[in-house]
Amino acid sequence: MHKLSDLKIWHKAIDLATQVYGATAYFPKEETYGLTSQIRRSAVSVPSNIAEGAGRNTNGDFKHFLAIANGSSYELQTQIIIAQRLELLDTERSALLLDRLDDLQKMNYRLQQSLLT
């Protein structure tokens, strides 16, 4: 098991999820059960899967859940781009979220690679 509070990637993923909630707070009401919900679920899935993997007993299990978190991060990336193209997110805010997401994806990859050894 890995100590969750020591995982920088988990803290960054929680920060990103919080930022996504803030960014989607002003989406139109008609998107509540559409894109708003989908983006938020993807954003919450990333730190949640990191946490679940950290609580498992083997590095192989942890790596598996990091892979799931990575998939959710790419889903979130796609949804942010869609929201920006629909003009639900301005270019500056979407760029900031995408930059943070890119950093998180790189951290995830490096952590997965470190678990191979």
Backbone as XML, in Angstrom:
<?xml version="1.0"?>
<chain id="A" units="angstrom">
  <residue number="1" name="MET">
    <atom name="N" x="0.837" y="-1.191" z="0.000"/>
    <atom name="CA" x="0.000" y="0.000" z="0.000"/>
    <atom name="C" x="0.877" y="1.249" z="0.000"/>
  </residue>
  <residue number="2" name="HIS">
    <atom name="N" x="0.346" y="2.288" z="-0.572"/>
    <atom name="CA" x="1.043" y="3.567" z="-0.653"/>
    <atom name="C" x="0.308" y="4.573" z="0.220"/>
  </residue>
  <residue number="3" name="LYS">
    <atom name="N" x="1.046" y="5.431" z="0.879"/>
    <atom name="CA" x="0.430" y="6.440" z="1.720"/>
    <atom name="C" x="-0.129" y="7.543" z="0.829"/>
  </residue>
  <residue number="4" name="LEU">
    <atom name="N" x="-1.433" y="7.642" z="0.803"/>
    <atom name="CA" x="-2.126" y="8.541" z="-0.106"/>
    <atom name="C" x="-1.690" y="9.997" z="0.070"/>
  </residue>
  <residue number="5" name="SER">
    <atom name="N" x="-1.570" y="10.434" z="1.291"/>
    <atom name="CA" x="-1.230" y="11.844" z="1.531"/>
    <atom name="C" x="0.179" y="12.205" z="1.053"/>
  </residue>
  <residue number="6" name="ASP">
    <atom name="N" x="1.016" y="11.195" z="0.793"/>
    <atom name="CA" x="2.365" y="11.448" z="0.279"/>
    <atom name="C" x="2.420" y="11.516" z="-1.249"/>
  </residue>
  <residue number="7" name="LEU">
    <atom name="N" x="1.319" y="11.202" z="-1.901"/>
    <atom name="CA" x="1.300" y="11.141" z="-3.363"/>
    <atom name="C" x="0.953" y="12.507" z="-3.960"/>
  </residue>
  <residue number="8" name="LYS">
    <atom name="N" x="1.972" y="13.156" z="-4.523"/>
    <atom name="CA" x="1.797" y="14.469" z="-5.140"/>
    <atom name="C" x="0.762" y="14.410" z="-6.266"/>
  </residue>
  <residue number="9" name="ILE">
    <atom name="N" x="0.753" y="13.314" z="-7.015"/>
    <atom name="CA" x="-0.181" y="13.164" z="-8.122"/>
    <atom name="C" x="-1.630" y="13.185" z="-7.631"/>
  </residue>
  <residue number="10" name="TRP">
    <atom name="N" x="-1.872" y="12.598" z="-6.479"/>
    <atom name="CA" x="-3.225" y="12.568" z="-5.911"/>
    <atom name="C" x="-3.664" y="13.980" z="-5.532"/>
  </residue>
  <residue number="11" name="HIS">
    <atom name="N" x="-2.782" y="14.736" z="-4.893"/>
    <atom name="CA" x="-3.096" y="16.116" z="-4.520"/>
    <atom name="C" x="-3.378" y="16.962" z="-5.759"/>
  </residue>
  <residue number="12" name="LYS">
    <atom name="N" x="-2.554" y="16.807" z="-6.787"/>
    <atom name="CA" x="-2.750" y="17.575" z="-8.024"/>
    <atom name="C" x="-4.056" y="17.185" z="-8.718"/>
  </residue>
  <residue number="13" name="ALA">
    <atom name="N" x="-4.409" y="15.907" z="-8.656"/>
    <atom name="CA" x="-5.657" y="15.440" z="-9.269"/>
    <atom name="C" x="-6.870" y="16.000" z="-8.528"/>
  </residue>
  <residue number="14" name="ILE">
    <atom name="N" x="-6.782" y="16.079" z="-7.219"/>
    <atom name="CA" x="-7.872" y="16.683" z="-6.439"/>
    <atom name="C" x="-7.986" y="18.167" z="-6.768"/>
  </residue>
  <residue number="15" name="ASP">
    <atom name="N" x="-6.848" y="18.854" z="-6.865"/>
    <atom name="CA" x="-6.866" y="20.272" z="-7.238"/>
    <atom name="C" x="-7.534" y="20.460" z="-8.597"/>
  </residue>
  <residue number="16" name="LEU">
    <atom name="N" x="-7.186" y="19.609" z="-9.547"/>
    <atom name="CA" x="-7.770" y="19.713" z="-10.879"/>
    <atom name="C" x="-9.285" y="19.476" z="-10.837"/>
  </residue>
  <residue number="17" name="ALA">
    <atom name="N" x="-9.718" y="18.471" z="-10.094"/>
    <atom name="CA" x="-11.153" y="18.187" z="-9.990"/>
    <atom name="C" x="-11.896" y="19.387" z="-9.405"/>
  </residue>
  <residue number="18" name="THR">
    <atom name="N" x="-11.303" y="20.008" z="-8.408"/>
    <atom name="CA" x="-11.906" y="21.190" z="-7.797"/>
    <atom name="C" x="-11.992" y="22.331" z="-8.812"/>
  </residue>
  <residue number="19" name="GLN">
    <atom name="N" x="-10.929" y="22.504" z="-9.588"/>
    <atom name="CA" x="-10.914" y="23.552" z="-10.614"/>
    <atom name="C" x="-11.955" y="23.277" z="-11.703"/>
  </residue>
  <residue number="20" name="VAL">
    <atom name="N" x="-12.128" y="22.018" z="-12.050"/>
    <atom name="CA" x="-13.136" y="21.661" z="-13.051"/>
    <atom name="C" x="-14.537" y="21.985" z="-12.524"/>
  </residue>
  <residue number="21" name="TYR">
    <atom name="N" x="-14.794" y="21.697" z="-11.260"/>
    <atom name="CA" x="-16.091" y="22.049" z="-10.690"/>
    <atom name="C" x="-16.327" y="23.551" z="-10.773"/>
  </residue>
  <residue number="22" name="GLY">
    <atom name="N" x="-15.299" y="24.333" z="-10.455"/>
    <atom name="CA" x="-15.428" y="25.786" z="-10.562"/>
    <atom name="C" x="-15.668" y="26.237" z="-11.987"/>
  </residue>
  <residue number="23" name="ALA">
    <atom name="N" x="-14.975" y="25.634" z="-12.925"/>
    <atom name="CA" x="-15.100" y="26.013" z="-14.339"/>
    <atom name="C" x="-16.462" y="25.657" z="-14.912"/>
  </residue>
  <residue number="24" name="THR">
    <atom name="N" x="-17.084" y="24.611" z="-14.397"/>
    <atom name="CA" x="-18.376" y="24.174" z="-14.931"/>
    <atom name="C" x="-19.564" y="24.750" z="-14.160"/>
  </residue>
  <residue number="25" name="ALA">
    <atom name="N" x="-19.289" y="25.496" z="-13.118"/>
    <atom name="CA" x="-20.369" y="26.040" z="-12.281"/>
    <atom name="C" x="-21.308" y="26.955" z="-13.062"/>
  </residue>
  <residue number="26" name="TYR">
    <atom name="N" x="-20.802" y="27.556" z="-14.135"/>
    <atom name="CA" x="-21.600" y="28.510" z="-14.897"/>
    <atom name="C" x="-22.065" y="27.966" z="-16.239"/>
  </residue>
  <residue number="27" name="PHE">
    <atom name="N" x="-21.933" y="26.663" z="-16.417"/>
    <atom name="CA" x="-22.460" y="26.062" z="-17.636"/>
    <atom name="C" x="-23.983" y="26.237" z="-17.634"/>
  </residue>
  <residue number="28" name="PRO">
    <atom name="N" x="-24.594" y="26.265" z="-18.811"/>
    <atom name="CA" x="-26.047" y="26.432" z="-18.875"/>
    <atom name="C" x="-26.789" y="25.316" z="-18.142"/>
  </residue>
  <residue number="29" name="LYS">
    <atom name="N" x="-27.914" y="25.664" z="-17.610"/>
    <atom name="CA" x="-28.733" y="24.720" z="-16.849"/>
    <atom name="C" x="-29.066" y="23.465" z="-17.667"/>
  </residue>
  <residue number="30" name="GLU">
    <atom name="N" x="-29.276" y="23.648" z="-18.959"/>
    <atom name="CA" x="-29.639" y="22.494" z="-19.795"/>
    <atom name="C" x="-28.503" y="21.484" z="-19.948"/>
  </residue>
  <residue number="31" name="GLU">
    <atom name="N" x="-27.289" y="21.864" z="-19.542"/>
    <atom name="CA" x="-26.141" y="20.954" z="-19.590"/>
    <atom name="C" x="-25.936" y="20.199" z="-18.270"/>
  </residue>
  <residue number="32" name="THR">
    <atom name="N" x="-26.777" y="20.445" z="-17.286"/>
    <atom name="CA" x="-26.609" y="19.827" z="-15.968"/>
    <atom name="C" x="-26.470" y="18.317" z="-16.058"/>
  </residue>
  <residue number="33" name="TYR">
    <atom name="N" x="-27.301" y="17.679" z="-16.869"/>
    <atom name="CA" x="-27.265" y="16.220" z="-16.971"/>
    <atom name="C" x="-26.514" y="15.748" z="-18.206"/>
  </residue>
  <residue number="34" name="GLY">
    <atom name="N" x="-25.887" y="16.655" z="-18.888"/>
    <atom name="CA" x="-25.100" y="16.336" z="-20.072"/>
    <atom name="C" x="-23.625" y="16.553" z="-19.820"/>
  </residue>
  <residue number="35" name="LEU">
    <atom name="N" x="-23.071" y="17.539" z="-20.492"/>
    <atom name="CA" x="-21.635" y="17.778" z="-20.445"/>
    <atom name="C" x="-21.137" y="18.149" z="-19.043"/>
  </residue>
  <residue number="36" name="THR">
    <atom name="N" x="-21.912" y="18.923" z="-18.306"/>
    <atom name="CA" x="-21.489" y="19.298" z="-16.945"/>
    <atom name="C" x="-21.258" y="18.061" z="-16.091"/>
  </residue>
  <residue number="37" name="SER">
    <atom name="N" x="-22.235" y="17.179" z="-16.087"/>
    <atom name="CA" x="-22.136" y="15.952" z="-15.298"/>
    <atom name="C" x="-20.991" y="15.067" z="-15.778"/>
  </residue>
  <residue number="38" name="GLN">
    <atom name="N" x="-20.853" y="14.943" z="-17.081"/>
    <atom name="CA" x="-19.821" y="14.083" z="-17.657"/>
    <atom name="C" x="-18.420" y="14.592" z="-17.321"/>
  </residue>
  <residue number="39" name="ILE">
    <atom name="N" x="-18.209" y="15.897" z="-17.462"/>
    <atom name="CA" x="-16.896" y="16.478" z="-17.153"/>
    <atom name="C" x="-16.571" y="16.288" z="-15.679"/>
  </residue>
  <residue number="40" name="ARG">
    <atom name="N" x="-17.536" y="16.558" z="-14.834"/>
    <atom name="CA" x="-17.300" y="16.435" z="-13.392"/>
    <atom name="C" x="-17.012" y="14.988" z="-12.999"/>
  </residue>
  <residue number="41" name="ARG">
    <atom name="N" x="-17.745" y="14.046" z="-13.570"/>
    <atom name="CA" x="-17.491" y="12.639" z="-13.233"/>
    <atom name="C" x="-16.106" y="12.202" z="-13.683"/>
  </residue>
  <residue number="42" name="SER">
    <atom name="N" x="-15.683" y="12.639" z="-14.856"/>
    <atom name="CA" x="-14.333" y="12.313" z="-15.329"/>
    <atom name="C" x="-13.284" y="12.909" z="-14.407"/>
  </residue>
  <residue number="43" name="ALA">
    <atom name="N" x="-13.496" y="14.167" z="-14.024"/>
    <atom name="CA" x="-12.531" y="14.852" z="-13.161"/>
    <atom name="C" x="-12.411" y="14.175" z="-11.799"/>
  </residue>
  <residue number="44" name="VAL">
    <atom name="N" x="-13.519" y="13.725" z="-11.248"/>
    <atom name="CA" x="-13.504" y="13.056" z="-9.938"/>
    <atom name="C" x="-12.929" y="11.645" z="-10.060"/>
  </residue>
  <residue number="45" name="SER">
    <atom name="N" x="-13.099" y="11.034" z="-11.206"/>
    <atom name="CA" x="-12.595" y="9.680" z="-11.426"/>
    <atom name="C" x="-11.075" y="9.601" z="-11.336"/>
  </residue>
  <residue number="46" name="VAL">
    <atom name="N" x="-10.393" y="10.654" z="-11.750"/>
    <atom name="CA" x="-8.930" y="10.624" z="-11.767"/>
    <atom name="C" x="-8.362" y="10.447" z="-10.357"/>
  </residue>
  <residue number="47" name="PRO">
    <atom name="N" x="-8.628" y="11.357" z="-9.404"/>
    <atom name="CA" x="-8.068" y="11.147" z="-8.067"/>
    <atom name="C" x="-8.666" y="9.939" z="-7.352"/>
  </residue>
  <residue number="48" name="SER">
    <atom name="N" x="-9.907" y="9.614" z="-7.673"/>
    <atom name="CA" x="-10.548" y="8.460" z="-7.033"/>
    <atom name="C" x="-9.844" y="7.162" z="-7.397"/>
  </residue>
  <residue number="49" name="ASN">
    <atom name="N" x="-9.484" y="7.006" z="-8.674"/>
    <atom name="CA" x="-8.778" y="5.794" z="-9.097"/>
    <atom name="C" x="-7.345" y="5.755" z="-8.582"/>
  </residue>
  <residue number="50" name="ILE">
    <atom name="N" x="-6.718" y="6.919" z="-8.490"/>
    <atom name="CA" x="-5.381" y="6.966" z="-7.888"/>
    <atom name="C" x="-5.473" y="6.501" z="-6.436"/>
  </residue>
  <residue number="51" name="ALA">
    <atom name="N" x="-6.479" y="6.983" z="-5.722"/>
    <atom name="CA" x="-6.668" y="6.603" z="-4.318"/>
    <atom name="C" x="-6.958" y="5.113" z="-4.182"/>
  </residue>
  <residue number="52" name="GLU">
    <atom name="N" x="-7.835" y="4.600" z="-5.034"/>
    <atom name="CA" x="-8.153" y="3.173" z="-4.949"/>
    <atom name="C" x="-6.922" y="2.318" z="-5.210"/>
  </residue>
  <residue number="53" name="GLY">
    <atom name="N" x="-6.144" y="2.699" z="-6.208"/>
    <atom name="CA" x="-4.925" y="1.952" z="-6.502"/>
    <atom name="C" x="-3.918" y="2.023" z="-5.374"/>
  </residue>
  <residue number="54" name="ALA">
    <atom name="N" x="-3.788" y="3.195" z="-4.766"/>
    <atom name="CA" x="-2.841" y="3.355" z="-3.658"/>
    <atom name="C" x="-3.210" y="2.461" z="-2.476"/>
  </residue>
  <residue number="55" name="GLY">
    <atom name="N" x="-4.480" y="2.182" z="-2.341"/>
    <atom name="CA" x="-4.946" y="1.352" z="-1.236"/>
    <atom name="C" x="-4.858" y="-0.142" z="-1.498"/>
  </residue>
  <residue number="56" name="ARG">
    <atom name="N" x="-4.462" y="-0.521" z="-2.680"/>
    <atom name="CA" x="-4.321" y="-1.940" z="-3.008"/>
    <atom name="C" x="-3.005" y="-2.485" z="-2.479"/>
  </residue>
  <residue number="57" name="ASN">
    <atom name="N" x="-2.876" y="-3.787" z="-2.496"/>
    <atom name="CA" x="-1.743" y="-4.441" z="-1.842"/>
    <atom name="C" x="-0.497" y="-4.611" z="-2.702"/>
  </residue>
  <residue number="58" name="THR">
    <atom name="N" x="-0.634" y="-4.477" z="-4.006"/>
    <atom name="CA" x="0.535" y="-4.707" z="-4.856"/>
    <atom name="C" x="0.753" y="-3.532" z="-5.799"/>
  </residue>
  <residue number="59" name="ASN">
    <atom name="N" x="1.987" y="-3.391" z="-6.267"/>
    <atom name="CA" x="2.293" y="-2.365" z="-7.260"/>
    <atom name="C" x="1.563" y="-2.630" z="-8.571"/>
  </residue>
  <residue number="60" name="GLY">
    <atom name="N" x="1.351" y="-3.901" z="-8.887"/>
    <atom name="CA" x="0.611" y="-4.247" z="-10.102"/>
    <atom name="C" x="-0.825" y="-3.735" z="-10.039"/>
  </residue>
  <residue number="61" name="ASP">
    <atom name="N" x="-1.458" y="-3.896" z="-8.875"/>
    <atom name="CA" x="-2.812" y="-3.364" z="-8.702"/>
    <atom name="C" x="-2.819" y="-1.844" z="-8.790"/>
  </residue>
  <residue number="62" name="PHE">
    <atom name="N" x="-1.824" y="-1.229" z="-8.157"/>
    <atom name="CA" x="-1.729" y="0.229" z="-8.188"/>
    <atom name="C" x="-1.582" y="0.706" z="-9.632"/>
  </residue>
  <residue number="63" name="LYS">
    <atom name="N" x="-0.721" y="0.063" z="-10.373"/>
    <atom name="CA" x="-0.490" y="0.436" z="-11.767"/>
    <atom name="C" x="-1.773" y="0.300" z="-12.587"/>
  </residue>
  <residue number="64" name="HIS">
    <atom name="N" x="-2.545" y="-0.738" z="-12.325"/>
    <atom name="CA" x="-3.814" y="-0.945" z="-13.037"/>
    <atom name="C" x="-4.754" y="0.248" z="-12.807"/>
  </residue>
  <residue number="65" name="PHE">
    <atom name="N" x="-4.873" y="0.694" z="-11.565"/>
    <atom name="CA" x="-5.767" y="1.812" z="-11.269"/>
    <atom name="C" x="-5.205" y="3.140" z="-11.785"/>
  </residue>
  <residue number="66" name="LEU">
    <atom name="N" x="-3.893" y="3.260" z="-11.855"/>
    <atom name="CA" x="-3.301" y="4.444" z="-12.482"/>
    <atom name="C" x="-3.653" y="4.476" z="-13.967"/>
  </residue>
  <residue number="67" name="ALA">
    <atom name="N" x="-3.685" y="3.315" z="-14.594"/>
    <atom name="CA" x="-4.068" y="3.238" z="-16.007"/>
    <atom name="C" x="-5.530" y="3.669" z="-16.191"/>
  </residue>
  <residue number="68" name="ILE">
    <atom name="N" x="-6.390" y="3.279" z="-15.278"/>
    <atom name="CA" x="-7.794" y="3.704" z="-15.339"/>
    <atom name="C" x="-7.886" y="5.219" z="-15.152"/>
  </residue>
  <residue number="69" name="ALA">
    <atom name="N" x="-7.129" y="5.746" z="-14.184"/>
    <atom name="CA" x="-7.104" y="7.199" z="-13.956"/>
    <atom name="C" x="-6.613" y="7.920" z="-15.209"/>
  </residue>
  <residue number="70" name="ASN">
    <atom name="N" x="-5.636" y="7.339" z="-15.874"/>
    <atom name="CA" x="-5.112" y="7.937" z="-17.103"/>
    <atom name="C" x="-6.185" y="7.978" z="-18.186"/>
  </residue>
  <residue number="71" name="GLY">
    <atom name="N" x="-6.933" y="6.904" z="-18.313"/>
    <atom name="CA" x="-8.039" y="6.884" z="-19.277"/>
    <atom name="C" x="-9.065" y="7.963" z="-18.972"/>
  </residue>
  <residue number="72" name="SER">
    <atom name="N" x="-9.387" y="8.124" z="-17.702"/>
    <atom name="CA" x="-10.330" y="9.175" z="-17.307"/>
    <atom name="C" x="-9.772" y="10.557" z="-17.605"/>
  </residue>
  <residue number="73" name="SER">
    <atom name="N" x="-8.454" y="10.718" z="-17.479"/>
    <atom name="CA" x="-7.856" y="12.025" z="-17.766"/>
    <atom name="C" x="-7.966" y="12.358" z="-19.252"/>
  </residue>
  <residue number="74" name="TYR">
    <atom name="N" x="-7.842" y="11.363" z="-20.111"/>
    <atom name="CA" x="-7.992" y="11.609" z="-21.545"/>
    <atom name="C" x="-9.454" y="11.866" z="-21.908"/>
  </residue>
  <residue number="75" name="GLU">
    <atom name="N" x="-10.356" y="11.219" z="-21.204"/>
    <atom name="CA" x="-11.782" y="11.504" z="-21.377"/>
    <atom name="C" x="-12.063" y="12.956" z="-20.981"/>
  </residue>
  <residue number="76" name="LEU">
    <atom name="N" x="-11.513" y="13.376" z="-19.855"/>
    <atom name="CA" x="-11.679" y="14.748" z="-19.393"/>
    <atom name="C" x="-11.080" y="15.740" z="-20.389"/>
  </residue>
  <residue number="77" name="GLN">
    <atom name="N" x="-9.912" y="15.424" z="-20.923"/>
    <atom name="CA" x="-9.272" y="16.287" z="-21.911"/>
    <atom name="C" x="-10.202" y="16.515" z="-23.103"/>
  </residue>
  <residue number="78" name="THR">
    <atom name="N" x="-10.791" y="15.460" z="-23.592"/>
    <atom name="CA" x="-11.712" y="15.545" z="-24.726"/>
    <atom name="C" x="-12.925" y="16.402" z="-24.385"/>
  </residue>
  <residue number="79" name="GLN">
    <atom name="N" x="-13.463" y="16.221" z="-23.202"/>
    <atom name="CA" x="-14.658" y="16.971" z="-22.795"/>
    <atom name="C" x="-14.359" y="18.455" z="-22.605"/>
  </residue>
  <residue number="80" name="ILE">
    <atom name="N" x="-13.182" y="18.782" z="-22.116"/>
    <atom name="CA" x="-12.793" y="20.191" z="-21.975"/>
    <atom name="C" x="-12.694" y="20.837" z="-23.351"/>
  </residue>
  <residue number="81" name="ILE">
    <atom name="N" x="-12.119" y="20.123" z="-24.302"/>
    <atom name="CA" x="-12.005" y="20.650" z="-25.673"/>
    <atom name="C" x="-13.396" y="20.864" z="-26.278"/>
  </residue>
  <residue number="82" name="ILE">
    <atom name="N" x="-14.292" y="19.915" z="-26.064"/>
    <atom name="CA" x="-15.667" y="20.062" z="-26.560"/>
    <atom name="C" x="-16.336" y="21.277" z="-25.932"/>
  </residue>
  <residue number="83" name="ALA">
    <atom name="N" x="-16.180" y="21.426" z="-24.610"/>
    <atom name="CA" x="-16.790" y="22.568" z="-23.911"/>
    <atom name="C" x="-16.233" y="23.890" z="-24.431"/>
  </residue>
  <residue number="84" name="GLN">
    <atom name="N" x="-14.950" y="23.911" z="-24.740"/>
    <atom name="CA" x="-14.332" y="25.131" z="-25.272"/>
    <atom name="C" x="-14.872" y="25.430" z="-26.676"/>
  </residue>
  <residue number="85" name="ARG">
    <atom name="N" x="-15.006" y="24.408" z="-27.503"/>
    <atom name="CA" x="-15.526" y="24.616" z="-28.857"/>
    <atom name="C" x="-16.987" y="25.045" z="-28.854"/>
  </residue>
  <residue number="86" name="LEU">
    <atom name="N" x="-17.715" y="24.594" z="-27.828"/>
    <atom name="CA" x="-19.122" y="25.013" z="-27.682"/>
    <atom name="C" x="-19.233" y="26.374" z="-27.007"/>
  </residue>
  <residue number="87" name="GLU">
    <atom name="N" x="-18.083" y="26.958" z="-26.687"/>
    <atom name="CA" x="-17.993" y="28.254" z="-26.019"/>
    <atom name="C" x="-18.619" y="28.244" z="-24.629"/>
  </residue>
  <residue number="88" name="LEU">
    <atom name="N" x="-18.562" y="27.087" z="-23.979"/>
    <atom name="CA" x="-18.971" y="26.976" z="-22.583"/>
    <atom name="C" x="-17.803" y="27.320" z="-21.666"/>
  </residue>
  <residue number="89" name="LEU">
    <atom name="N" x="-16.590" y="27.126" z="-22.185"/>
    <atom name="CA" x="-15.356" y="27.512" z="-21.492"/>
    <atom name="C" x="-14.604" y="28.476" z="-22.390"/>
  </residue>
  <residue number="90" name="ASP">
    <atom name="N" x="-14.069" y="29.531" z="-21.801"/>
    <atom name="CA" x="-13.272" y="30.442" z="-22.620"/>
    <atom name="C" x="-11.905" y="29.816" z="-22.885"/>
  </residue>
  <residue number="91" name="THR">
    <atom name="N" x="-11.227" y="30.342" z="-23.870"/>
    <atom name="CA" x="-9.944" y="29.788" z="-24.313"/>
    <atom name="C" x="-8.911" y="29.784" z="-23.188"/>
  </residue>
  <residue number="92" name="GLU">
    <atom name="N" x="-8.868" y="30.846" z="-22.423"/>
    <atom name="CA" x="-7.880" y="30.950" z="-21.348"/>
    <atom name="C" x="-8.100" y="29.883" z="-20.273"/>
  </residue>
  <residue number="93" name="ARG">
    <atom name="N" x="-9.346" y="29.715" z="-19.851"/>
    <atom name="CA" x="-9.636" y="28.735" z="-18.799"/>
    <atom name="C" x="-9.423" y="27.315" z="-19.306"/>
  </residue>
  <residue number="94" name="SER">
    <atom name="N" x="-9.843" y="27.030" z="-20.522"/>
    <atom name="CA" x="-9.641" y="25.676" z="-21.047"/>
    <atom name="C" x="-8.155" y="25.385" z="-21.211"/>
  </residue>
  <residue number="95" name="ALA">
    <atom name="N" x="-7.377" y="26.373" z="-21.648"/>
    <atom name="CA" x="-5.926" y="26.178" z="-21.795"/>
    <atom name="C" x="-5.278" y="25.890" z="-20.450"/>
  </residue>
  <residue number="96" name="LEU">
    <atom name="N" x="-5.699" y="26.596" z="-19.416"/>
    <atom name="CA" x="-5.164" y="26.368" z="-18.074"/>
    <atom name="C" x="-5.486" y="24.951" z="-17.598"/>
  </residue>
  <residue number="97" name="LEU">
    <atom name="N" x="-6.736" y="24.535" z="-17.772"/>
    <atom name="CA" x="-7.125" y="23.180" z="-17.358"/>
    <atom name="C" x="-6.369" y="22.126" z="-18.155"/>
  </residue>
  <residue number="98" name="LEU">
    <atom name="N" x="-6.233" y="22.344" z="-19.453"/>
    <atom name="CA" x="-5.537" y="21.370" z="-20.299"/>
    <atom name="C" x="-4.051" y="21.287" z="-19.955"/>
  </residue>
  <residue number="99" name="ASP">
    <atom name="N" x="-3.441" y="22.407" z="-19.606"/>
    <atom name="CA" x="-2.033" y="22.390" z="-19.185"/>
    <atom name="C" x="-1.864" y="21.589" z="-17.899"/>
  </residue>
  <residue number="100" name="ARG">
    <atom name="N" x="-2.742" y="21.805" z="-16.963"/>
    <atom name="CA" x="-2.667" y="21.073" z="-15.686"/>
    <atom name="C" x="-2.937" y="19.592" z="-15.903"/>
  </residue>
  <residue number="101" name="LEU">
    <atom name="N" x="-3.844" y="19.305" z="-16.798"/>
    <atom name="CA" x="-4.153" y="17.920" z="-17.124"/>
    <atom name="C" x="-2.969" y="17.242" z="-17.794"/>
  </residue>
  <residue number="102" name="ASP">
    <atom name="N" x="-2.293" y="17.953" z="-18.679"/>
    <atom name="CA" x="-1.098" y="17.429" z="-19.341"/>
    <atom name="C" x="-0.015" y="17.093" z="-18.312"/>
  </residue>
  <residue number="103" name="ASP">
    <atom name="N" x="0.194" y="17.978" z="-17.358"/>
    <atom name="CA" x="1.169" y="17.715" z="-16.288"/>
    <atom name="C" x="0.791" y="16.458" z="-15.507"/>
  </residue>
  <residue number="104" name="LEU">
    <atom name="N" x="-0.489" y="16.333" z="-15.212"/>
    <atom name="CA" x="-0.973" y="15.168" z="-14.463"/>
    <atom name="C" x="-0.770" y="13.877" z="-15.263"/>
  </residue>
  <residue number="105" name="GLN">
    <atom name="N" x="-1.029" y="13.921" z="-16.550"/>
    <atom name="CA" x="-0.838" y="12.745" z="-17.399"/>
    <atom name="C" x="0.631" y="12.327" z="-17.433"/>
  </residue>
  <residue number="106" name="LYS">
    <atom name="N" x="1.524" y="13.305" z="-17.493"/>
    <atom name="CA" x="2.963" y="12.996" z="-17.476"/>
    <atom name="C" x="3.381" y="12.402" z="-16.140"/>
  </residue>
  <residue number="107" name="MET">
    <atom name="N" x="2.858" y="12.940" z="-15.051"/>
    <atom name="CA" x="3.168" y="12.393" z="-13.725"/>
    <atom name="C" x="2.678" y="10.949" z="-13.617"/>
  </residue>
  <residue number="108" name="ASN">
    <atom name="N" x="1.488" y="10.710" z="-14.138"/>
    <atom name="CA" x="0.908" y="9.371" z="-14.087"/>
    <atom name="C" x="1.797" y="8.392" z="-14.848"/>
  </residue>
  <residue number="109" name="TYR">
    <atom name="N" x="2.225" y="8.783" z="-16.029"/>
    <atom name="CA" x="3.087" y="7.911" z="-16.827"/>
    <atom name="C" x="4.384" y="7.590" z="-16.072"/>
  </residue>
  <residue number="110" name="ARG">
    <atom name="N" x="5.007" y="8.620" z="-15.517"/>
    <atom name="CA" x="6.261" y="8.404" z="-14.778"/>
    <atom name="C" x="6.047" y="7.501" z="-13.559"/>
  </residue>
  <residue number="111" name="LEU">
    <atom name="N" x="4.944" y="7.689" z="-12.869"/>
    <atom name="CA" x="4.662" y="6.842" z="-11.701"/>
    <atom name="C" x="4.423" y="5.401" z="-12.139"/>
  </residue>
  <residue number="112" name="GLN">
    <atom name="N" x="3.689" y="5.211" z="-13.221"/>
    <atom name="CA" x="3.497" y="3.842" z="-13.719"/>
    <atom name="C" x="4.824" y="3.195" z="-14.075"/>
  </residue>
  <residue number="113" name="GLN">
    <atom name="N" x="5.700" y="3.952" z="-14.728"/>
    <atom name="CA" x="7.005" y="3.403" z="-15.112"/>
    <atom name="C" x="7.831" y="3.045" z="-13.866"/>
  </residue>
  <residue number="114" name="SER">
    <atom name="N" x="7.719" y="3.834" z="-12.829"/>
    <atom name="CA" x="8.495" y="3.556" z="-11.606"/>
    <atom name="C" x="8.007" y="2.292" z="-10.905"/>
  </residue>
  <residue number="115" name="LEU">
    <atom name="N" x="6.763" y="1.913" z="-11.146"/>
    <atom name="CA" x="6.222" y="0.717" z="-10.509"/>
    <atom name="C" x="6.644" y="-0.565" z="-11.207"/>
  </residue>
  <residue number="116" name="LEU">
    <atom name="N" x="7.265" y="-0.437" z="-12.367"/>
    <atom name="CA" x="7.734" y="-1.615" z="-13.109"/>
    <atom name="C" x="8.977" y="-2.220" z="-12.475"/>
  </residue>
  <residue number="117" name="THR">
    <atom name="N" x="9.727" y="-1.392" z="-11.762"/>
    <atom name="CA" x="11.001" y="-1.872" z="-11.205"/>
    <atom name="C" x="10.832" y="-2.393" z="-9.794"/>
  </residue>
</chain>
